[in-house]
C-alpha cells in the first residue's frame, strides 16, 4: 500500500506490544502498518547491554512463537533476536525511523501525521508507544550537565571513576552492581529508607551484601539538591544535614513515563495527577472512538503496573473489539515480590 491508501489499523510503536497488535491484526485479516520512531523494539535495544528480564521467556512471547533461551531469564540480546524473528515470520508491515507527531480524527477515519510531513490514513489507530523516551526529571540545578544521564548502557566507560546513582529500583541496583564489578566507586542516593520492594528478588542479597562489605555505598533518606561539575550536593531528609559527594558521573535512574504530550496531541484525555489516559478497561478504546492504547503507554506514572506479559494481551482484546468478536479478558497484574 502507498501513503494514500487507508489501512484497517495503524499501530504507533514497534515494541513487543505494538508487534503483538500487528500480529493480531494480520491474523484477523486486517491490513496494518506499524510506525516506529527507531528500530524494531527500539526500547529494548537501548536497555543496558547485560540486562536480563524479570519475566520468564514464555511470559514475554508474542504471536504464539516459542522463545528459546540459554538460561532461566532472557537477556537483552536474546530478546532483540526473538522479536526481530517473530516480526519477520509474520511479515509485519513496519516502517522504521518514522516519528508520529499526532493523530487526527476526520469523520470515521484517522490521519496519522509524522514529523517529516508524511501522512497515513487508517480506520483505527493503536498507540503502543511505551514510556522509555521520557525520563523522570528531578528538576534540579545541573541535571542537564554533560556528565549527567538518565540512561545506563554498560559499565566499562565508568571504571576507576566516582559514580553517583540516584534511585533504588531495578535499574539503579543492576547498574550499581555492574559498575562495582567494573572497578567504579559507586554511591546510591535515594529518598526512601531502603531499596524499593519491586527490585528483582535475586538482586537484593547481592546488593545488600556489597553494601555491608563497603563495596557499594548508600545514602538513604537523602535527596540531591544540585549537581555541579565533579560533585553533587545532598540533603538528609530527616536531619536536614547537607553534604557533598564526589561525582565524575551522575546516573539519574528514577524511571520513565509515557509521552503525555503525544497522547494529548492525539486527542486523548489524561488524568491530571496520574497522567493515566482515559480508556475502557476491557477494550482499551480511549475517549476518541476508534483510537486505542496498548501496553505501558496506558500506565501513566504507574509504569510498574504494566509489563510485556500483560501488555501483550491488550493487543488481542483491541483487535477483538475492532472486528466485533467477544473481547479477550486481559489478566490482572501479577503481584511482584
Secondary structure, 3 states (H helix, E strand, C coil): CCCCCEEEEEEECCCHHHHHHHHHHHHCCCCEEEECCCCCCHHHHCCCCCCEEEEEHHHHCCCCCCCCCCCCEEEHHHHHHHHHHHHHHCCCCEECCCCEEEEEEECCEEEEEECCCCEEEEEEEEECCCCCCCECCCCCECCCCCCEECCCCCCHHHCCCEEEEECCCHHHHHHHHHHHHCCCEEEEECCCCCCCCCCCHHHHHHHHHHHHCCCEEEECCEEEEEEECEEEEEEECCCCCEEEEEECEEEECCCECCCHHHHHHCCCCECCCCCCECECCCCCEECCCCEEECHHHHHCCCHHHCCHHHHHHHHHHHHHHHHCCCCCCCCCCCCCC
